[in-house]
Amino acid sequence: MMIPIWVKPAAWGVVLGSILTMIVGFSYGGWTTSGTALQQAKQRADAAVTAALVPLCVAQSKADRGAAQKLAALRAITSSYEQHEFVTKTGWATVPGSEGPNRDVAEACTSVLLKTASSK
């Protein structure tokens, strides 16, 4: 059986066209793999949870009896790492029912507390 001469170039065209389509699709077309989609979904969920818990952290700081002194001490700290640690140690970033403080909530809460403290 004789294979027509046009089959070989057509097959190469299909292969190269598929490769080019995948490159363009993943690079510019917005295609993602399931692993990338799961990673992006987790990041968005974590950000949403953190944003939802920051008001709780701020409310816990306002309910603290020594809040004025603690906020003054927080403003006196210059290192952002130490500021986050301070908020973590005060317990403001600990969600009721959880085992310990949430690091992401502490970072976001620190920013909010410093902004509200400086606006007063």
C-alpha distances in whole Angstrom, upper triangle without the diagonal:
4,7,10,12,15,14,15,19,19,18,21,23,23,24,27,28,28,30,32,33,34,36,38,38,40,42,43,42,44,42,43,42,44,46,47,48,50,52,53,54,56,58,58,60,62,63,64,66,68,69,70,72,74,76,77,78,80,82,83,84,86,88,88,92,92,89,91,92,88,87,89,88,85,85,87,84,82,79,76,75,79,79,76,78,81,80,78,81,83,81,80,76,76,75,77,76,74,74,75,74,71,71,69,71,74,72,72,76,77,76,77,81,81,81,83,85,85,86,89
4,6,9,12,11,12,16,16,16,19,20,21,22,24,26,27,28,30,31,33,35,36,37,39,40,41,40,43,40,42,41,43,45,46,47,49,51,52,53,55,57,58,59,61,62,63,65,67,68,69,71,73,76,77,77,79,81,82,83,86,87,88,91,91,88,90,91,87,86,88,87,84,84,86,83,81,78,75,74,78,78,75,77,80,79,77,80,82,80,79,76,76,75,77,76,73,74,74,74,71,70,68,71,73,71,71,75,76,75,76,80,80,79,82,84,84,84,88
4,6,8,7,9,12,12,12,15,17,17,18,21,22,23,25,26,27,29,31,32,33,35,37,38,37,39,37,38,38,40,42,43,44,46,47,48,50,52,53,54,56,58,59,60,62,63,64,66,68,69,72,73,74,76,78,78,80,82,83,84,88,88,85,87,87,84,82,85,84,80,81,82,79,77,74,71,71,74,75,72,73,77,75,74,77,79,77,76,72,73,71,74,72,70,71,71,70,67,66,64,67,70,68,67,71,72,71,73,76,76,75,78,81,80,81,84
4,6,6,8,10,11,12,14,15,16,18,20,21,22,24,25,26,28,30,31,32,34,36,37,36,38,36,38,38,40,42,43,44,46,48,48,50,52,53,54,56,58,59,60,62,63,64,66,68,69,72,73,74,75,78,78,80,82,83,84,88,88,85,87,87,84,82,85,84,80,80,82,79,77,74,71,71,74,75,72,74,77,75,74,77,79,77,76,72,73,72,74,73,71,72,72,71,68,67,64,67,70,68,67,71,72,71,72,76,76,75,77,80,80,80,83
4,6,7,8,9,11,13,14,15,17,18,19,21,23,24,25,27,29,30,31,33,34,35,35,37,36,38,37,40,42,42,43,46,47,48,49,52,53,53,55,57,58,59,61,63,63,65,67,69,71,73,73,75,77,78,79,81,83,84,87,87,84,86,86,83,81,83,82,79,79,81,78,75,72,70,69,73,73,71,73,76,74,73,76,78,77,75,72,72,71,74,73,71,71,71,70,67,66,64,66,69,67,66,70,71,70,71,74,75,74,76,79,78,79,82
4,6,6,6,9,10,11,12,15,16,16,18,20,21,22,24,26,27,28,30,31,32,31,34,32,35,35,37,39,40,40,43,45,45,46,49,50,50,52,54,55,56,58,60,60,62,64,66,68,70,70,72,74,75,76,78,80,81,84,84,81,83,83,80,78,80,79,76,76,78,75,73,70,67,67,71,71,68,70,73,72,70,74,76,74,73,69,70,69,71,70,68,69,69,68,64,63,61,64,66,64,63,67,68,67,68,71,72,71,73,76,75,75,79
4,6,5,6,9,10,10,12,14,15,16,18,20,21,23,24,25,26,29,30,31,30,33,31,32,32,35,37,37,38,41,42,42,44,47,47,48,50,52,53,54,56,58,58,60,62,64,66,67,68,70,72,73,74,76,78,78,82,82,79,81,81,78,76,79,78,74,74,76,73,71,68,65,65,69,69,66,68,71,70,68,72,73,72,70,67,67,66,69,68,65,66,66,65,62,61,59,61,64,62,61,65,66,65,66,70,70,69,72,74,74,74,77
4,5,5,6,9,10,11,12,14,16,17,18,20,21,23,24,26,27,29,30,29,32,30,32,31,34,36,36,37,40,41,41,43,46,46,47,49,51,52,53,55,57,58,59,61,63,65,67,67,69,71,72,73,75,77,77,81,80,78,79,80,77,75,77,76,72,73,74,71,69,66,64,63,67,67,64,66,69,68,67,70,72,70,69,65,66,65,68,67,64,65,65,64,61,59,57,60,63,60,60,64,65,63,65,68,69,68,70,73,72,73,76
4,5,5,6,9,10,10,12,14,15,16,18,20,21,22,24,26,26,27,27,30,28,30,30,33,35,35,36,39,40,40,42,45,45,46,48,50,51,52,54,56,56,58,60,61,64,65,66,67,70,71,71,74,75,76,80,79,76,78,78,75,73,75,74,71,71,73,70,67,65,62,62,65,65,63,65,68,67,66,69,71,69,68,64,65,64,67,66,64,65,64,63,60,58,56,59,61,59,59,62,63,62,63,67,67,66,69,71,70,71,74
4,5,5,6,9,10,10,12,14,15,16,18,20,21,22,24,25,26,25,28,26,28,29,31,33,33,34,37,38,38,40,43,44,44,46,48,49,50,52,54,54,56,58,59,62,63,64,66,68,69,70,72,74,74,78,78,75,76,77,74,72,74,73,70,70,72,69,67,64,61,61,65,65,62,64,67,66,64,68,70,68,66,63,64,63,65,64,62,63,63,62,58,57,55,57,60,58,57,61,62,60,62,65,65,64,67,70,69,69,73
4,5,5,6,9,10,11,13,14,15,17,19,20,21,23,24,25,25,27,25,27,26,29,31,31,32,35,36,37,38,41,42,42,44,46,47,48,51,52,53,54,57,58,60,62,62,64,66,67,68,70,72,73,76,76,73,75,76,72,70,73,72,68,68,70,67,65,62,60,59,63,63,60,62,65,64,62,66,67,66,64,61,61,60,63,62,60,60,60,59,56,55,53,56,58,56,56,59,61,59,61,64,64,63,66,68,68,68,72
4,5,5,6,8,10,11,12,14,15,17,18,20,21,22,24,23,26,24,26,26,29,30,30,32,34,35,36,38,40,40,41,44,45,46,47,50,51,52,53,56,57,59,61,61,63,65,66,67,69,71,71,75,74,72,73,74,70,69,71,70,66,66,68,65,63,60,57,57,61,61,58,60,63,62,61,64,66,64,63,60,60,60,62,61,59,60,59,58,55,53,51,54,57,54,54,58,59,57,59,62,62,61,64,67,66,67,70
4,6,5,6,8,10,10,12,14,15,16,18,20,21,21,21,24,22,25,25,28,30,29,31,34,35,34,37,39,39,40,42,44,45,46,48,50,50,52,54,55,58,59,60,61,64,65,66,68,70,70,74,73,70,72,73,69,68,70,69,65,65,67,64,62,59,57,56,60,60,57,60,63,61,60,64,65,64,62,59,60,59,62,61,58,59,59,58,54,53,50,53,56,53,53,57,58,56,57,61,61,60,63,65,65,65,68
4,6,5,6,9,10,10,12,14,15,16,18,20,21,20,22,20,22,22,25,27,27,28,31,32,32,34,37,37,38,40,42,43,44,46,48,48,50,52,53,56,57,58,59,62,63,64,66,67,68,72,72,69,70,71,68,66,68,67,64,64,66,63,61,58,55,55,59,59,56,58,61,59,58,62,63,62,60,57,57,56,59,58,56,57,57,55,52,51,49,51,54,52,51,55,56,55,56,59,60,59,61,64,63,64,67
4,5,5,6,9,10,11,12,14,15,17,18,20,19,22,19,21,21,24,25,25,27,29,30,31,33,35,36,36,39,40,41,42,45,46,47,49,51,52,55,56,56,58,60,61,62,64,66,67,70,70,67,69,69,66,64,66,65,62,62,64,61,59,56,53,53,56,56,54,56,59,57,56,59,61,60,58,55,56,55,57,56,54,55,54,53,50,49,47,49,52,50,49,53,54,53,54,58,58,57,60,62,62,62,66
4,5,5,6,8,10,11,12,14,15,16,18,18,20,19,21,21,24,26,25,27,29,30,30,32,35,35,36,38,40,40,42,44,45,46,48,50,51,54,55,55,57,60,60,61,63,65,66,69,69,66,67,68,65,63,65,64,60,61,62,59,57,54,52,51,55,55,53,55,58,56,55,59,61,59,58,54,55,54,57,57,54,55,54,53,49,48,46,49,51,49,48,52,53,51,53,56,56,56,58,61,60,61,64
4,5,5,6,9,10,10,12,14,15,16,15,18,17,19,20,23,25,24,25,28,29,29,31,34,34,34,37,39,39,40,43,44,44,46,49,50,52,54,54,56,58,59,60,62,64,65,68,68,65,66,67,64,62,64,63,60,60,62,59,57,54,51,51,55,55,52,54,57,56,55,58,60,58,57,53,54,53,56,56,53,54,54,52,49,48,45,48,50,48,47,51,52,50,52,55,55,54,57,60,59,59,63
4,5,5,6,9,10,10,12,14,15,14,17,14,16,17,20,22,21,22,25,26,26,28,31,31,32,34,36,37,38,40,42,42,44,46,47,50,51,52,53,56,57,58,60,61,62,66,66,63,64,65,62,60,62,61,58,58,60,57,55,52,49,49,53,53,50,52,55,53,52,56,57,56,54,51,51,50,53,52,50,51,51,50,46,45,43,45,48,46,45,49,50,49,50,53,54,53,55,58,58,58,61
4,5,5,6,9,10,11,12,14,14,16,14,16,16,19,21,20,21,24,25,25,27,30,30,31,33,35,35,37,39,40,41,43,45,46,49,50,50,52,55,55,56,58,60,61,65,64,61,63,63,60,58,60,59,56,56,58,55,53,50,47,47,50,50,48,50,53,52,50,54,56,54,53,49,50,49,52,51,49,50,49,48,44,43,41,44,46,44,43,47,48,47,48,52,52,51,54,56,56,56,60
4,5,5,6,8,10,10,12,12,15,14,16,17,20,22,21,22,25,26,25,28,30,30,31,33,35,35,37,39,40,40,43,45,46,48,50,50,52,54,55,56,58,60,61,64,63,60,62,63,59,57,60,59,55,55,57,54,52,49,46,46,50,50,47,50,53,51,50,54,56,54,53,49,50,50,53,52,50,51,50,48,45,43,41,43,46,43,43,47,48,46,47,51,51,50,52,55,54,55,58
4,6,5,6,9,10,10,9,12,11,14,15,18,20,19,20,23,24,23,25,28,28,29,31,33,33,34,37,38,39,41,43,44,46,48,48,50,52,53,54,56,58,59,63,62,59,61,62,58,56,59,58,54,54,56,54,52,49,46,46,50,49,47,49,52,50,49,53,54,53,51,48,49,48,51,50,48,49,48,47,43,42,39,42,45,42,41,45,46,45,46,49,50,49,51,54,53,53,57
4,5,5,6,8,10,9,11,9,11,12,15,17,16,17,20,21,20,23,25,25,26,29,30,31,32,35,36,36,38,40,41,44,45,46,47,50,51,52,54,55,56,60,59,56,58,59,56,54,56,55,52,52,54,51,49,46,43,43,47,46,44,46,49,47,46,50,51,50,48,45,46,45,48,47,45,46,45,44,40,39,37,39,42,40,39,43,44,42,44,47,47,47,49,52,51,52,55
4,6,5,6,8,9,11,10,11,13,17,17,16,18,21,21,20,23,25,25,26,29,30,30,32,34,35,36,38,40,41,44,45,45,47,49,50,51,53,55,56,59,58,55,57,58,54,52,55,54,50,50,52,49,47,44,41,41,45,45,42,45,48,46,45,49,51,49,48,44,45,45,48,47,45,46,45,43,40,38,36,38,41,38,38,42,43,41,43,46,46,45,48,50,50,50,54
4,6,5,5,6,9,9,12,14,18,19,17,18,21,22,20,23,26,25,25,28,30,30,31,34,35,35,37,40,40,43,45,45,46,49,50,50,52,54,55,59,58,55,56,57,54,52,54,54,50,50,52,49,47,44,42,42,45,45,43,45,48,46,46,49,51,49,48,44,45,45,48,48,45,46,45,44,40,39,36,38,41,38,37,41,42,40,42,45,45,44,47,49,49,49,52
4,6,6,4,6,6,9,11,15,16,14,15,19,19,18,20,23,23,23,26,28,28,29,32,33,33,35,37,38,40,42,43,44,46,48,48,50,52,53,57,56,53,55,56,53,51,53,52,49,49,51,48,46,44,41,41,44,44,41,44,47,45,44,48,49,47,46,42,43,42,45,45,43,44,43,42,38,37,34,36,39,37,36,39,41,39,40,44,44,43,45,48,48,48,51
4,6,6,6,5,6,9,12,13,11,12,16,16,15,18,20,20,21,23,25,25,27,29,30,31,33,35,36,38,40,40,42,44,45,46,48,50,51,54,54,51,52,53,50,48,50,49,46,46,48,45,43,41,38,37,41,41,38,40,43,42,41,44,46,44,43,39,40,40,43,42,40,41,40,39,35,34,31,34,36,34,33,37,38,36,38,41,41,41,43,46,45,46,49
4,6,7,8,9,12,15,16,13,15,18,17,16,19,22,21,21,24,26,25,27,30,30,31,33,35,36,38,40,40,41,44,45,46,48,50,50,54,53,50,52,52,49,47,49,48,45,45,47,44,42,39,36,36,40,40,37,40,43,41,41,44,46,44,43,39,41,40,43,43,41,42,41,39,35,34,31,34,36,33,33,36,37,35,37,40,40,39,42,45,44,44,48
4,6,8,10,14,17,18,15,16,19,19,17,20,23,21,21,25,26,25,27,30,31,30,33,35,35,38,40,40,41,44,45,46,48,50,51,54,54,50,52,53,49,47,49,49,45,45,47,45,42,40,37,38,41,41,38,41,44,42,42,45,46,45,43,40,42,41,44,44,42,43,42,40,36,35,32,34,36,34,33,36,38,35,37,40,40,39,41,44,43,44,47
4,6,9,12,15,17,14,14,18,18,17,19,22,21,21,24,26,25,26,29,30,30,32,35,35,38,40,40,41,44,45,46,48,50,51,54,54,51,52,53,50,48,50,50,46,46,49,46,44,42,39,39,43,42,39,42,45,43,42,46,47,45,43,40,41,40,43,43,41,43,42,40,36,35,32,34,37,35,33,37,38,36,37,41,41,40,42,45,45,44,48
4,6,10,13,14,11,11,15,15,13,15,18,18,17,20,22,22,23,26,27,27,29,31,32,34,36,37,38,40,42,42,44,46,47,51,51,47,49,50,47,45,47,47,43,43,46,43,42,39,36,36,40,39,36,39,41,39,39,42,43,42,40,36,38,37,40,40,38,39,38,36,33,32,29,31,33,31,30,34,35,33,34,38,38,37,39,42,42,42,45
4,7,10,12,10,9,13,14,13,15,18,18,18,20,23,23,24,26,28,28,30,32,33,36,37,38,39,42,43,44,46,47,48,52,52,49,51,52,48,47,49,49,45,45,48,45,43,41,37,37,41,40,37,40,42,40,39,43,44,42,41,37,38,37,40,39,37,39,38,37,33,32,29,32,34,33,31,35,37,35,36,40,40,39,41,44,44,44,47
4,6,8,6,6,10,11,10,12,15,15,16,18,20,20,22,24,25,26,28,30,31,34,35,35,37,39,40,41,44,45,46,50,49,47,49,50,46,44,47,46,43,43,45,43,41,38,35,35,38,38,35,37,40,38,36,40,42,40,38,34,35,34,37,37,34,35,35,34,30,29,27,29,32,30,29,33,35,33,34,38,38,38,40,43,43,43,46
4,5,5,6,9,10,11,12,14,16,17,18,20,21,23,24,26,27,29,30,32,35,36,36,38,40,41,42,44,46,46,50,50,47,49,50,47,45,48,47,43,44,46,43,42,39,36,35,38,38,35,37,40,38,36,40,42,39,38,35,35,34,37,36,33,34,34,33,30,29,27,30,32,31,30,34,35,35,36,39,40,39,42,44,44,45,48
4,5,5,6,9,10,10,12,14,15,16,18,20,21,22,24,26,27,28,30,33,34,34,37,38,39,40,43,44,45,48,48,46,48,49,45,44,47,46,42,44,46,43,42,39,36,34,38,37,34,36,39,37,35,38,40,37,36,33,33,32,34,33,31,32,32,31,28,28,26,28,31,30,29,32,34,34,35,38,39,39,41,43,44,45,47
4,5,5,6,9,10,11,12,14,15,17,18,20,21,23,24,26,27,29,32,32,32,35,37,37,38,41,42,43,46,46,44,46,47,43,42,45,43,40,41,43,40,39,36,33,31,35,35,31,33,36,34,32,35,37,35,34,31,31,30,32,31,29,29,29,29,25,25,23,26,28,27,27,30,32,32,33,36,37,37,39,41,42,43,46
4,5,5,6,9,10,11,12,14,15,17,18,20,21,23,24,26,27,30,31,31,33,36,36,37,40,41,42,45,45,42,44,45,41,40,43,42,38,39,41,38,37,34,31,30,33,33,30,32,35,33,31,35,36,34,33,30,30,29,32,32,29,30,29,28,25,24,22,24,27,26,25,29,30,30,31,34,35,35,37,39,40,40,43
4,5,5,6,9,10,11,12,14,15,16,18,20,21,22,24,26,29,30,30,32,34,35,36,38,40,41,44,44,42,44,45,41,40,43,42,38,39,42,39,38,35,32,31,34,33,30,32,35,33,31,35,36,34,33,29,30,28,31,30,28,29,29,28,24,24,22,24,27,26,25,28,30,29,30,33,35,34,36,39,39,40,42
4,5,5,6,9,10,10,12,14,15,16,18,20,21,22,24,27,28,28,31,32,33,34,37,38,38,42,42,40,42,43,39,38,41,40,37,38,40,38,37,34,30,29,32,32,28,30,33,31,29,32,34,31,30,27,27,26,28,27,25,26,26,25,22,22,20,22,25,24,24,27,29,28,29,32,34,33,35,38,39,39,42
4,5,5,6,9,10,11,12,14,15,17,18,20,21,23,26,26,26,29,31,31,32,35,36,37,40,40,38,40,41,37,36,39,37,34,35,37,34,33,30,27,26,29,29,25,27,30,28,27,30,32,29,28,25,25,24,27,27,24,25,24,23,20,19,17,20,22,21,21,24,26,26,27,30,31,31,33,35,36,37,40
4,5,5,6,9,10,11,12,14,15,17,18,20,21,24,25,26,28,30,30,31,34,35,36,40,40,37,39,40,36,35,38,37,33,34,37,34,33,30,27,26,29,28,25,27,30,28,27,30,32,30,28,24,25,24,27,27,25,26,25,24,20,20,17,19,22,21,20,23,25,24,25,28,29,29,31,34,34,35,37
4,5,5,6,9,10,10,12,14,15,16,18,20,23,24,24,26,28,29,30,33,34,35,39,39,36,38,39,36,35,38,37,33,35,37,35,34,31,28,27,30,29,26,28,30,28,26,30,31,29,27,23,24,23,25,25,23,25,24,23,19,19,17,18,22,21,20,23,25,24,25,28,30,29,31,33,34,35,37
4,5,5,6,9,10,10,12,14,15,16,18,21,22,22,25,26,27,28,31,32,32,36,36,34,36,37,33,32,35,34,31,32,35,32,32,29,25,24,27,26,23,25,27,25,23,27,28,25,24,21,21,20,23,22,20,21,21,20,16,16,14,16,19,18,18,21,23,23,24,26,28,28,30,32,33,34,36
4,5,5,6,9,10,11,12,14,15,17,20,21,21,23,25,25,27,29,30,31,35,34,32,34,35,31,30,33,32,28,30,32,29,29,26,22,22,25,24,20,23,25,23,22,25,26,24,23,19,20,20,23,23,20,22,21,19,15,15,12,14,17,16,15,18,20,20,21,24,25,25,27,29,30,31,33
4,5,5,6,9,10,10,12,14,16,18,19,20,22,24,25,26,28,30,31,34,34,31,34,35,32,30,33,33,29,30,33,30,30,27,24,23,26,25,22,24,26,24,23,26,27,25,23,20,21,20,23,23,21,23,22,20,16,16,13,14,18,17,15,18,20,20,20,23,25,24,26,28,29,30,32
4,5,5,6,9,10,11,12,14,17,17,18,21,22,23,25,27,28,29,33,33,30,33,34,31,29,33,32,29,30,33,31,30,28,24,24,26,25,21,24,26,23,21,25,26,23,21,18,19,17,20,20,18,20,20,18,14,15,12,13,17,17,15,18,20,20,20,23,25,25,26,29,30,30,32
4,5,5,6,9,10,11,12,15,16,16,19,20,21,22,25,26,26,30,30,28,30,31,28,27,30,29,25,27,30,27,27,25,21,20,23,21,18,20,22,19,18,22,22,20,18,15,16,15,18,18,16,18,17,15,11,11,9,10,13,13,12,15,17,17,18,20,22,23,24,26,28,28,30
4,6,5,6,9,10,11,14,15,15,17,19,20,21,23,25,26,29,29,26,29,30,26,25,28,28,24,25,28,26,25,23,19,19,22,20,17,20,21,19,18,22,22,20,18,15,17,16,19,20,18,20,18,16,12,12,9,9,13,12,10,13,15,15,15,18,20,20,21,24,25,25,28
4,5,5,6,9,10,12,14,15,16,18,19,21,23,24,25,29,29,26,29,30,27,26,29,29,25,27,30,28,28,26,22,22,24,22,19,22,23,20,20,23,23,21,18,15,17,15,18,19,18,20,19,17,14,14,11,11,14,14,12,14,17,16,16,19,21,20,21,24,26,26,28
4,5,5,6,9,11,11,12,15,16,17,19,21,22,23,27,27,25,27,29,25,24,28,27,24,26,29,27,27,25,22,21,23,21,18,20,21,18,17,20,20,18,16,13,13,11,14,15,14,16,16,14,11,12,9,9,12,13,11,13,16,16,16,18,21,21,21,24,26,26,28
4,5,5,6,9,10,10,12,14,15,16,19,20,21,25,25,22,24,26,22,21,24,24,20,22,25,23,23,22,18,18,20,17,14,17,18,15,14,18,18,16,13,10,12,11,14,16,14,16,15,12,9,9,6,5,9,9,8,9,12,13,12,15,17,17,18,21,22,23,25
4,6,5,8,10,10,12,14,15,16,18,20,21,25,25,22,24,26,23,21,24,24,21,22,25,24,24,23,19,19,21,19,16,19,19,16,16,20,19,17,15,12,14,13,16,18,17,19,18,15,12,13,9,8,11,11,8,9,13,12,11,14,16,16,16,19,21,21,23
4,6,7,8,10,11,12,14,16,17,18,20,24,24,22,24,26,23,22,25,26,22,24,27,26,27,25,22,22,23,21,18,20,21,17,17,20,19,17,14,12,13,11,14,16,15,18,17,15,12,14,11,9,12,13,11,11,15,15,13,15,18,18,18,21,23,22,24
4,6,5,6,9,10,11,13,15,15,17,21,21,19,21,23,20,19,23,23,20,22,25,23,24,23,20,20,21,18,15,17,17,14,14,17,16,13,10,8,9,8,11,13,12,15,14,11,9,11,10,7,10,11,9,9,12,13,12,13,17,17,17,19,22,22,23
4,5,5,6,9,10,11,13,14,15,19,19,16,19,20,17,16,20,20,17,18,21,20,21,20,17,18,18,15,13,16,15,12,13,16,15,13,9,8,10,10,13,16,15,17,15,12,10,11,9,6,8,9,7,5,9,10,8,10,13,13,13,15,18,18,19
4,5,5,6,9,10,11,12,14,18,19,15,18,20,18,16,20,21,18,19,23,22,23,23,20,21,21,18,16,18,17,14,15,18,16,14,10,10,12,11,13,16,16,19,17,15,13,15,13,10,11,13,10,8,11,12,9,10,14,14,12,15,18,17,18
4,5,5,6,9,10,10,12,16,17,15,18,20,17,16,20,20,18,20,23,23,24,24,21,21,21,18,16,17,17,13,13,16,14,11,8,8,9,8,10,13,13,16,15,12,12,14,13,9,11,13,11,9,12,14,12,12,16,16,15,17,20,20,20
4,5,5,6,9,10,11,14,15,12,15,17,14,13,17,17,14,17,20,19,21,20,17,17,17,14,12,14,13,9,10,12,10,9,5,5,8,8,10,14,13,15,13,10,10,12,11,8,8,11,9,6,9,11,10,9,13,14,13,14,18,18,19
4,5,5,6,9,10,13,14,11,13,15,13,11,15,16,13,15,18,18,20,20,17,18,18,15,14,15,14,10,12,14,12,11,7,9,11,11,14,17,17,19,17,14,14,15,14,10,10,12,10,7,9,10,8,7,11,12,10,11,15,15,15
4,5,5,6,9,12,13,11,13,16,14,13,17,18,16,18,21,21,23,24,21,22,21,18,17,18,16,13,14,16,13,12,8,10,12,11,12,16,17,19,17,15,15,17,17,13,13,15,14,10,13,14,11,10,14,15,12,14,17,17,17
4,5,5,6,10,11,9,13,15,12,12,16,17,15,17,20,20,23,23,20,20,19,16,15,16,14,11,12,13,10,8,5,8,9,9,10,14,14,16,15,13,14,16,16,12,12,15,14,11,13,15,13,11,15,16,14,15,19,19,18
4,5,5,9,9,6,9,11,9,9,12,13,12,14,17,17,20,20,18,19,17,14,14,14,12,9,11,12,8,9,6,9,11,12,13,17,17,18,16,14,15,16,16,13,11,14,13,10,10,13,11,9,12,14,12,12,15,16,15
4,5,8,9,6,9,12,11,10,13,15,14,15,18,19,22,23,21,22,20,17,17,18,15,13,15,16,12,12,9,12,14,15,16,19,20,22,19,17,18,19,19,16,15,17,16,12,13,15,12,10,13,14,11,11,15,15,14
4,6,9,8,11,13,12,12,16,17,16,18,21,22,25,25,23,24,22,19,19,19,17,14,16,16,12,12,10,13,14,14,14,17,19,20,19,17,19,20,21,17,16,19,18,15,16,18,16,13,17,18,15,15,19,19,18
4,6,5,9,10,9,10,13,14,14,16,19,19,22,23,22,22,20,17,17,17,14,12,14,13,9,10,9,12,13,14,14,18,19,20,18,16,18,19,21,17,16,19,18,15,15,18,16,13,16,18,16,15,19,20,18
4,6,8,9,10,11,13,14,15,17,19,20,24,25,24,24,22,19,20,19,16,15,17,15,12,13,12,16,17,18,18,21,22,23,21,19,22,23,24,21,19,22,22,18,18,21,19,16,18,20,18,16,20,21,18
4,6,6,6,9,10,11,12,14,16,17,21,22,21,22,19,17,18,17,14,13,15,14,10,12,12,16,17,19,19,23,23,23,21,19,21,22,23,20,18,20,21,17,16,19,18,14,16,19,17,15,18,19,17
4,6,5,6,8,10,10,12,14,15,19,20,19,20,17,15,16,16,12,11,14,13,10,12,10,14,16,18,18,22,22,23,20,18,19,20,21,18,16,18,18,14,13,16,14,11,13,15,13,11,15,16,14
4,6,5,6,9,10,11,12,15,18,20,19,21,18,15,17,18,14,13,17,16,13,15,14,17,19,21,22,26,26,26,23,21,22,22,23,20,18,19,19,16,15,16,15,11,12,15,12,10,13,14,12
4,5,5,6,9,10,11,13,16,18,18,19,16,14,16,16,12,13,16,14,12,15,14,17,20,22,23,26,26,26,23,21,23,22,23,21,18,20,20,17,15,17,17,13,13,16,15,12,14,17,15
4,5,5,6,9,10,11,14,16,15,16,13,11,13,13,9,9,12,11,8,12,11,14,16,19,20,23,23,23,20,17,19,18,20,18,14,16,17,14,12,15,14,11,12,15,14,11,14,17,15
4,5,5,6,9,10,13,15,14,16,13,10,12,13,10,9,13,13,10,13,12,14,17,19,21,25,24,24,21,18,19,18,19,17,14,15,15,12,10,12,12,8,8,11,10,7,10,13,12
4,5,5,6,9,12,14,15,17,14,11,14,15,12,12,16,15,13,16,15,18,20,23,25,28,27,27,24,21,22,21,22,20,17,17,18,15,13,14,14,11,10,13,12,8,10,13,12
4,5,5,7,10,12,13,14,11,9,12,12,9,10,14,13,11,15,14,17,19,22,24,27,26,25,22,19,21,19,21,19,16,16,18,15,12,14,15,12,11,14,14,11,13,16,15
4,5,5,9,10,10,11,9,6,9,10,7,8,11,11,10,14,13,14,17,20,22,25,24,24,20,17,18,16,17,16,12,13,14,12,9,11,12,9,8,12,12,10,11,15,15
4,5,8,10,10,13,11,8,12,13,11,11,15,15,14,17,16,17,20,23,25,29,27,27,24,20,21,19,19,18,15,14,15,13,10,11,12,9,7,10,11,8,8,12,12
4,6,9,11,13,11,9,13,14,11,13,16,16,15,19,18,19,22,25,28,31,29,29,25,22,23,21,21,20,17,16,18,16,13,14,16,13,10,14,15,11,12,15,15
4,6,8,9,7,6,10,10,9,11,14,14,14,17,17,18,21,24,26,29,27,26,23,20,20,18,19,18,15,14,16,15,11,13,15,13,11,14,16,13,14,17,18
4,6,9,8,7,11,12,11,14,16,17,17,20,19,19,23,26,29,31,29,28,25,21,21,18,19,19,16,14,16,16,12,13,16,14,11,14,17,14,14,18,19
4,5,5,6,9,10,10,13,14,15,17,19,19,18,21,24,27,29,27,26,22,19,19,16,16,17,14,12,15,15,12,12,16,15,13,16,18,17,16,20,21
4,5,5,6,9,10,11,12,14,15,17,16,15,19,21,25,27,24,24,20,17,16,13,13,14,11,9,11,12,9,9,13,13,11,13,16,15,15,19,20
4,5,5,6,9,10,11,12,14,16,16,14,17,20,24,25,22,21,18,15,14,11,12,13,10,9,12,13,10,12,15,15,14,17,19,18,19,22,23
4,5,5,6,9,10,10,12,14,15,14,17,20,23,25,22,21,18,15,15,12,14,15,11,10,14,13,10,13,16,14,13,17,19,17,18,21,22
4,5,5,6,9,10,11,13,12,12,15,18,21,24,21,21,17,14,14,12,13,13,9,8,11,10,7,9,12,10,10,13,15,13,15,18,19
4,5,5,6,9,10,11,11,9,12,15,19,21,18,18,14,11,10,8,9,9,6,5,9,8,6,9,12,11,11,14,16,15,17,20,21
4,5,5,6,9,10,11,10,12,16,18,20,18,17,13,10,11,9,11,11,8,9,12,11,9,13,15,14,14,17,19,18,19,22,23
4,5,5,6,9,9,10,12,16,18,21,18,18,14,11,13,11,13,13,9,10,13,11,9,12,14,12,12,16,17,15,17,20,21
4,6,5,7,6,7,9,13,15,18,16,16,12,9,10,9,11,9,6,8,10,8,7,10,11,9,11,14,15,14,16,19,19
4,6,6,7,6,7,11,14,16,13,13,9,6,8,7,10,9,6,9,11,10,9,13,14,13,14,18,18,18,20,22,23
4,5,8,8,9,13,15,17,15,13,10,8,11,11,14,13,10,12,15,13,12,16,17,15,16,20,20,19,21,24,24
4,6,8,9,12,14,16,15,14,11,10,12,13,15,13,10,13,15,12,11,15,15,13,15,18,18,16,20,22,21
4,5,5,9,10,12,11,11,8,7,10,11,14,11,9,13,14,12,12,16,16,14,16,19,19,18,21,23,23
4,6,8,10,13,12,13,10,8,10,11,12,9,8,11,12,8,10,13,12,11,14,16,15,15,19,20,20
4,6,9,12,10,11,8,5,6,8,9,6,5,9,9,7,9,12,12,12,15,17,17,17,20,22,22
4,6,8,7,8,6,4,6,9,11,8,8,12,13,11,13,16,16,15,18,20,20,21,24,25,25
4,6,6,8,8,7,8,11,12,9,11,14,14,12,15,18,17,17,20,22,21,22,25,26,26
4,6,8,9,10,11,15,16,13,14,18,18,16,18,21,20,19,23,24,23,24,28,28,28
4,7,9,11,12,16,17,15,16,20,20,18,21,24,23,23,26,28,27,28,31,32,32
4,6,8,9,13,14,13,14,17,18,17,19,22,22,22,25,27,26,27,30,31,32
4,7,9,12,15,14,15,18,19,18,20,23,23,23,26,28,28,28,31,33,33
4,7,9,12,11,11,15,16,15,17,20,20,20,22,25,25,25,28,30,30
4,6,9,8,8,11,13,12,13,16,17,16,19,21,21,22,24,26,27
4,6,5,6,9,10,10,12,15,15,16,18,20,21,22,24,26,27
4,5,5,6,9,10,11,13,14,15,17,19,20,21,23,25,26
4,5,5,6,8,10,11,13,14,16,17,19,20,22,23,25
4,5,5,6,8,10,10,12,14,15,16,18,20,21,23
4,6,5,6,9,10,10,12,14,15,16,18,20,21
4,5,5,7,9,10,11,13,15,15,17,19,21
4,5,5,7,9,10,11,13,14,16,17,19
4,5,5,6,8,10,11,12,14,15,17
4,5,5,6,9,10,10,12,14,16
4,6,5,6,9,10,11,12,15
4,6,5,6,8,10,11,13
4,5,5,6,8,10,11
4,6,5,6,9,10
4,5,5,6,9
4,5,5,7
4,6,6
4,5
4
